[in-house]
Amino acid sequence: MRMTNRRRTMAVWMILTVLLLVLVTAAGWHFREAASLTDFSRKNLAPCPAYPFGTDFMGRDMFLRTLAGLSSSIRLGVITAAVSAVIAFFMGLAAAVLGRTADAVIGGLIDLIMGIPHILLLILISYACGKGFWGVTIGISLTHWTSLARLIRGEVLQLKESTYVKIASRLGHGKLKTAFAHMTPHLLPQFVTGLVLMFPHAILHEASVTFLGFGLPPEEPAVGIILSASMKCLVMGKWCQALFPGLLLAGAVLLFHFLGQGLLLLWDPENAHR
Amino acid sequence: MKKRDRAIGAGLILLLAAGTAACAGGRGTEPSGGQSQTAEERGGGSRGTGDRESVVVVMDPASEPASGFDPAYGWGAGEHVHEPLIQSTLTVTTADLEIGYDLATDVRVSEDGLTWTVDIRDDVKFTDGEPLTAEDVAFTYNTLRDTSSVNDFTMLKEARAVDGDTVEFSMNRPYSIWPYTMAVVGIVPEHAYGPDYGEHPIGSGRYCLKQWDKGQQVILEANPEYYGEAPTIRQVTILFMEEDGAFAAVMAGQADLAYTAVSYGDQQVDGYELLAFDTVDNRGFNLPAIPSGETDDRGVPLGNDFTCDRNVRRAINVGIDRERMIQNVLGGYGTAAYSVCDKMPWYSEESEVAYDPEQAAELLDRAGWVMGSGGIREKDGKRAGFTLTYAAGDSVRQALSEETANQLRELGIEVQVEGAGWDVAYDRAQSGAVLWGWGAHTPMELYNIYHTAAGGSYARYSPYSNETVDSLMDQALACSDLEESYELWKQAQWNGETGVTQDGDIPWIWLVNIDHLYWSRTDLQVAEQKIHPHGHGWSIVNNVDRWSWK
């Protein structure tokens, strides 16, 4: 009885979290025009009821800008996490199922990518793809699949030794059919949790690479840009332009992390019965 | 999953750390032996130590000469011109930007403008004790002609020492403004010039290089053998810091003079005052003057269908309220700009226009762009507008671009503002507007901007071409008298019939000249400055030898 209650509370919290994130994303999308509006008659205002986060040196509403920035971060996170999770799924599966050579090649690739610091590789790819939205998207997608791929490969190797998979292949099912029909259902929980847990990474990396000037262009409302612009104000004691957007970014990241952990608890066969 | 937790934690910490690191950046570059006194205990003099013969100046990191103090690699005669301090020059620019003499005692030019003869002083020694001769001058100019990667010396055929104190320059083409080039080229010693000259410069100027800690500071010491008046400031320490670091250094009392930006202008610091110097450091944007359709030989598209109409460009020029822009973006620290060379001897006053939104609207109507839905003008179903690109990371250019967009929207023109790097901006300027910064102590800038490029059919930075303007500038360069050439430069801007002003083709819109701002200790007397050119760097110390402590 107590267990079901905990599961249910968890589920409710998670739904609320999702709703909150969706709301932020939608609001940011809605205000994306207003967020870029400059009005020099209201520049450098301190936080007040009309502008909860104040305004910047061109009179842009920092609250709307932060919202729009978070929203674009989340949308970018959705795309990149989905793409890299799919890459990870197929790479992991292929490594485990397609024999030793495939395993060696993919294993090597994973080692290669993981061997280079994420942010460095990300900057290189983003720069090579002409920066901007697509540069960052491609960069993050191509760098974040490795650990999930490795996880799935290990999972599949374990499954290959399990009785029901062995029976299936004795019954004449080919490698691919076994992989998709028999293994995939078992891998789904890992896959979905891995996908959700990739969000925080994607969002943080998007913010960092933009902060460093290799990501989104500077007129775009993005958290990385807001933070790097606010650096200059810190020495003048205008801390609020950095603090609030930073806190919101950290909050969004933690919410996604919470979602991922929650999914793991509810769904993973090993954890679900706790 | 533990590893992921840690990775996210590390990411968050990194973001926070990036913030504190940026602030600490300034502290890392402070000179050793910091002061522990409080402001009240300090006496006058540099850094409050009472040393009345030294000064500590903060410049931005970009001002540090990457290839050292070698004129061949842009020291003094580079992208941003200034007096080379360590070396002497043949001529100098005076306070009103006419020509005076340093090493030269007489400058003559032949009738055809192809031979310049310069007599030089014979009592000048380099800091290693060797005398400075005409051979050294000829060697310097021939070296720069062959190696200078940053400045144009293609007009020089050869420099030749006629005797010990006379140099003769043979030119490939007449170049009447040669004295302005001579004012920024520091003379190097032939006997001590080599690949490491930039790091160990030997000159005959007011100062010699005592110490250079790359990425941190440069210390200059007065040259005891200097042939002119001895510098009042014996030691100049130059620190290189980002804007926020420079401000922190001022707050900590570590600097006597530090550059700063408009965004810091409303701050108050005890013991310091904010100095604003007039400049010709202008900002403006180009408007392609030809319709789209063509491409250049690299495939870059040329022209713009909206800005190719002269009346549209005229409307934009009178439709911008420069005073409002200065108040909004520069907090009042600037002057309206009407040309690339405001206040220079070769500036044509015909460039000046008054803000007149009604005339602007009328001009746009006449051009066929009539008010459509949503307050944006239209013509044949097309919306009036263009893209304005600014250098990403330059907040002043960004704000000027946004303010331009705001003001032009009132006229019914939709301006799309985009930040980009210089890697793409030059190509974008061929088909759209780019926010530029110019301003130099030579009329050559007019030529670079408006004259049809050699071998091309349009000017280099923005497609535009006018035969009369070209020919007037060619005449100005061919002129053997400098005063006369100023008149021709003025006519190239507007000769009564055509030109590049409001009544002419107006292919560039000039917005503002940005004041150069500095925090200065209240008891430091900075000598009167000549109008600063583009580049918020070494110009300030052009006359540091005449500064003093009150």
Contacts between the chains, C-beta under 8 A, distances in Angstrom:
chain1	res1	chain2	res2	distance
A	38	B	399	7.8
A	38	B	402	4.2
A	38	B	403	7.4
A	38	B	405	7.8
A	38	B	406	6.2
A	39	B	406	7.7
A	40	B	328	3.5
A	40	B	329	6.9
A	40	B	399	7.9
A	40	B	403	6.3
A	40	B	406	7.5
A	41	B	328	7.9
A	43	B	328	7.6
A	57	B	263	5.8
A	57	B	395	6.6
A	57	B	399	6.5
A	58	B	398	7.4
A	58	B	399	5.2
A	58	B	402	5.4
A	147	B	3	8.0
A	197	B	1	7.5
A	197	B	4	5.8
A	200	B	8	5.2
A	200	B	11	7.7
A	201	B	4	7.9
A	201	B	7	7.0
A	201	B	8	7.1
A	201	B	11	7.3
A	204	B	8	7.0
A	204	B	11	4.2
A	204	B	12	7.3
A	204	B	15	7.3
A	205	B	11	7.6
A	207	B	15	6.9
A	208	B	11	7.3
A	208	B	14	6.8
A	208	B	15	6.7
A	208	B	18	7.9
A	211	B	15	7.3
A	211	B	18	6.5
A	213	B	392	7.4
A	213	B	393	6.6
A	217	B	392	6.4
A	217	B	418	6.5
A	217	B	419	4.8
A	217	B	420	7.0
A	218	B	392	4.8
A	218	B	393	6.7
A	218	B	398	6.7
A	218	B	419	4.1
A	219	B	398	7.1
A	219	B	417	5.8
A	219	B	418	6.3
A	219	B	419	5.2
A	227	B	15	7.1
A	227	B	18	7.9
A	227	B	19	7.4
A	229	B	395	7.3
A	231	B	18	8.0
A	231	B	19	6.2
A	231	B	22	4.7
A	231	B	23	7.7
A	231	B	244	7.0
A	232	B	243	6.3
A	232	B	244	5.6
A	232	B	263	6.7
A	232	B	395	7.7
A	233	B	263	7.6
A	234	B	19	6.8
A	234	B	22	7.5
A	234	B	23	5.8
A	234	B	244	7.0
A	235	B	23	6.1
A	235	B	26	8.0
A	235	B	244	4.2
A	235	B	247	5.3
A	235	B	248	5.4
A	235	B	251	7.9
A	236	B	247	7.2
A	236	B	263	7.8
A	236	B	264	6.5
A	236	B	267	6.0
A	242	B	19	6.3
A	246	B	15	6.9
A	246	B	16	7.5
A	246	B	19	7.9
A	249	B	15	7.7
A	250	B	12	5.8
A	253	B	8	6.6
A	253	B	11	7.9
A	253	B	12	7.2
A	257	B	5	7.8
A	257	B	8	6.2
A	261	B	1	7.2
A	264	B	1	6.9
